[in-house]
């Protein structure tokens, strides 16, 4: 997955914030600005001066330690030991870039903030990420037909382990409503609730369905000159009175004529 980086600098600290976007910007070509408490935006000259304090100027400093925040250590292991940038070695901007990419490609992060805190000729690297949430257990309750309940669960397109977001939840509700209508339930109410497991970064989703009465065939009315009686049309189209109605009922009836 690609990401975009921005630099934030002060005298002894830099930050690289990485977001999931369409394009990747190299670490050495980030957008630079100073961290300032409520001050006005720097001028072009000031930006140029601040730009001199970049990650590249810290190249070769001794990396005293590397810290990882936001994701549980056991979920990252053994990746930290395999990253290009390692502690007890010189800081290398290219290795920072490669390490960012490796971490982001795990899919565990929604975004990553990387900070460098300088103390003398040494620097501490801090990877601080906002974790992605993943789909956990999916349940559909309130439906009396076990077969239909299974069909509804599959129709949500929410699979355990996939990245969770609000758009997918809304899509799942829409697909549930569509499936209910396909089975003749046109006025059902659907309420979704989520339970977040922060330790495992999982979201359990429960759909409570208030099932209405299933639509059934009632009176038939023919307009124009159909060339047959209502009763013959009903028999040919297999539209038996009080039989269940689905989204395909009318189409199937017409193909049988």
C-alpha positions in Angstrom: 0.0 0.0 0.0 1.3 3.5 -0.8 1.6 6.3 1.6 2.5 10.0 1.8 4.9 11.6 4.2 5.1 15.1 5.7 8.0 16.5 7.8 7.5 18.6 10.9 10.7 20.1 12.4 11.9 21.9 15.5 15.4 22.2 16.9 15.7 18.7 18.3 12.8 16.8 16.8 11.4 15.9 13.4 8.3 14.1 12.5 7.2 12.2 9.5 3.5 11.6 9.2 2.4 8.9 6.8 -1.1 8.6 5.5 -2.7 6.1 3.1 -3.0 7.9 -0.2 -2.7 7.2 -3.9 0.9 8.2 -4.2 4.1 7.8 -2.3 6.3 10.8 -1.5 10.0 10.0 -0.8 11.1 10.8 2.7 13.7 13.3 1.4 11.1 15.3 -0.5 8.5 15.8 2.2 6.6 19.0 2.9 8.5 20.9 5.6 7.1 23.3 8.2 8.1 24.3 11.7 6.3 23.3 14.9 5.1 26.5 16.5 2.6 27.1 19.3 -0.1 29.2 17.6 2.4 31.3 15.6 1.6 32.5 12.1 2.7 30.5 9.1 6.4 31.0 8.2 7.4 33.1 5.1 9.1 31.5 2.1 12.5 32.6 3.5 11.7 31.1 6.9 10.5 27.9 5.3 13.8 27.7 3.4 15.7 28.2 6.6 13.6 25.5 8.4 14.1 23.3 5.4 17.8 23.1 6.2 16.8 21.2 9.3 15.8 18.1 7.6 16.2 14.4 8.2 19.2 14.4 5.9 21.1 16.8 8.2 20.8 14.1 10.9 22.3 11.4 8.6 25.0 9.5 10.4 23.8 10.3 13.9 23.9 7.3 16.3 20.5 5.7 16.6 20.3 5.1 20.3 16.9 3.4 20.4 13.8 2.7 18.3 10.4 2.7 19.9 7.0 1.4 18.5 3.7 2.8 19.8 0.1 2.2 18.8 0.4 -1.5 17.9 1.0 -4.2 20.5 4.6 -5.5 20.3 3.5 -9.1 19.9 1.6 -8.2 16.8 4.6 -6.6 15.2 7.2 -9.3 16.2 9.5 -10.2 14.6 9.4 -7.3 12.1 11.1 -4.7 14.2 14.3 -6.8 14.2 14.1 -7.1 10.4 13.6 -3.4 9.5 16.3 -1.7 7.4 16.9 0.9 10.1 18.2 -0.6 13.4 19.4 0.8 16.7 23.0 1.0 17.6 23.9 2.1 14.1 24.0 5.3 12.0 20.8 7.0 11.0 20.1 6.5 7.3 17.2 8.4 5.7 16.8 5.8 3.0 16.6 3.1 5.7 14.0 5.1 7.6 12.0 5.3 4.3 12.3 1.5 3.8 11.3 0.8 7.4 8.2 3.0 7.0 7.2 1.1 4.0 7.7 -2.3 5.6 5.6 -1.2 8.6 2.8 0.3 6.6 2.6 -2.7 4.3 1.7 -5.0 7.2 -1.8 -3.5 6.9 -1.9 -3.0 10.7 -1.6 0.8 10.4 -4.2 3.4 9.3 -1.4 6.0 9.4 2.1 6.2 10.9 3.9 9.1 12.6 7.7 8.7 12.8 9.6 11.0 15.2 13.2 11.6 15.7 14.3 13.0 19.0 17.9 14.2 19.2 20.0 14.4 22.3 23.6 15.3 21.5 25.0 13.2 18.7 22.4 10.5 19.3 18.8 10.1 18.2 15.8 8.1 19.3 13.4 6.9 16.5 9.7 6.6 17.5 7.2 4.9 15.2 3.8 5.8 16.5 0.8 4.4 14.5 -2.9 4.6 14.5 -4.1 1.0 14.2 -6.5 -0.3 11.6 -9.6 -2.0 12.9 -10.5 -5.4 11.4 -13.7 -7.2 11.1 -14.3 -9.8 13.8 -17.5 -11.8 14.4 -20.6 -11.0 12.3 -24.1 -11.9 13.6 -27.6 -11.4 12.2 -30.4 -11.7 14.8 -34.2 -11.4 14.6 -34.7 -13.6 11.5 -36.8 -16.7 12.1 -35.7 -18.7 9.1 -32.3 -20.3 9.7 -31.6 -20.6 6.0 -32.3 -16.9 5.4 -30.2 -15.9 8.4 -27.2 -17.6 6.8 -27.9 -16.0 3.4 -28.1 -12.6 5.2 -24.8 -13.1 6.9 -23.0 -13.9 3.7 -24.7 -11.0 1.9 -23.0 -8.4 4.1 -19.7 -9.0 2.4 -18.0 -8.5 5.8 -15.4 -11.2 6.2 -13.4 -11.8 9.3 -10.0 -10.3 9.1 -10.8 -7.6 6.5 -10.2 -3.9 7.3 -13.2 -2.4 8.9 -14.6 1.1 8.2 -17.9 3.0 8.4 -18.4 2.8 4.6 -18.3 -1.0 4.7 -20.8 -1.0 7.5 -23.2 1.2 5.6 -22.7 -1.1 2.5 -23.5 -4.1 4.6 -26.8 -2.6 5.9 -27.8 -1.8 2.3 -27.0 -5.3 1.1 -29.0 -6.8 4.0 -32.0 -4.6 3.1 -31.7 -5.7 -0.5 -31.5 -9.4 0.4 -34.6 -9.0 2.7 -36.5 -7.5 -0.2 -35.4 -10.3 -2.6 -37.0 -12.7 -0.1 -40.3 -10.7 0.1 -39.6 -8.6 3.2 -40.0 -5.0 2.1 -40.5 -3.1 5.4 -38.0 -4.7 7.7 -36.0 -2.5 10.1 -32.2 -3.1 10.4 -30.1 -1.8 13.3 -26.4 -2.3 13.4 -24.2 -2.2 16.5 -20.5 -2.6 16.9 -18.2 -3.8 19.7 -14.6 -2.9 19.6 -11.8 -5.1 20.9 -9.0 -2.6 21.2 -6.4 -5.2 22.3 -6.8 -7.2 19.1 -7.9 -4.3 16.9 -11.1 -6.1 16.0 -14.7 -5.0 15.6 -17.6 -7.4 16.2 -20.7 -6.4 14.2 -24.3 -7.4 15.2 -27.3 -6.7 13.0 -30.7 -6.8 14.7 -33.5 -7.2 12.2 -37.1 -6.5 12.9 -38.7 -8.8 10.4 -42.0 -7.7 8.8 -44.6 -9.9 7.2 -43.5 -11.5 4.0 -45.3 -10.1 0.9 -47.7 -12.5 -0.8 -49.6 -12.6 -4.0 -53.1 -11.1 -3.8 -55.4 -9.8 -6.5 -54.3 -9.6 -10.1 -55.3 -6.9 -12.6 -54.6 -7.0 -16.4 -54.6 -3.9 -18.5 -55.0 -3.7 -22.2 -55.8 -6.8 -24.2 -53.7 -9.7 -22.7 -55.5 -12.3 -24.7 -56.4 -14.4 -21.7 -58.5 -14.2 -18.5 -57.1 -13.3 -15.1 -57.4 -16.9 -13.9 -55.6 -18.3 -16.9 -52.8 -15.6 -16.5 -52.5 -16.5 -12.8 -52.2 -20.2 -13.6 -49.7 -19.8 -16.4 -47.6 -17.4 -14.4 -47.8 -19.6 -11.3 -49.1 -16.7 -9.3 -51.2 -18.6 -6.8 -53.0 -16.5 -4.4 -51.3 -16.1 -1.1 -48.0 -17.5 -2.4 -44.8 -15.8 -1.4 -43.5 -12.8 -3.3 -39.8 -12.2 -4.0 -38.0 -9.8 -6.3 -38.1 -12.4 -9.1 -41.8 -13.2 -8.9 -43.0 -10.9 -11.6 -40.1 -11.6 -14.0 -40.6 -15.4 -13.6 -44.3 -15.1 -14.2 -43.8 -13.2 -17.5 -41.2 -15.7 -18.8 -43.7 -18.6 -18.3 -46.4 -16.9 -20.5 
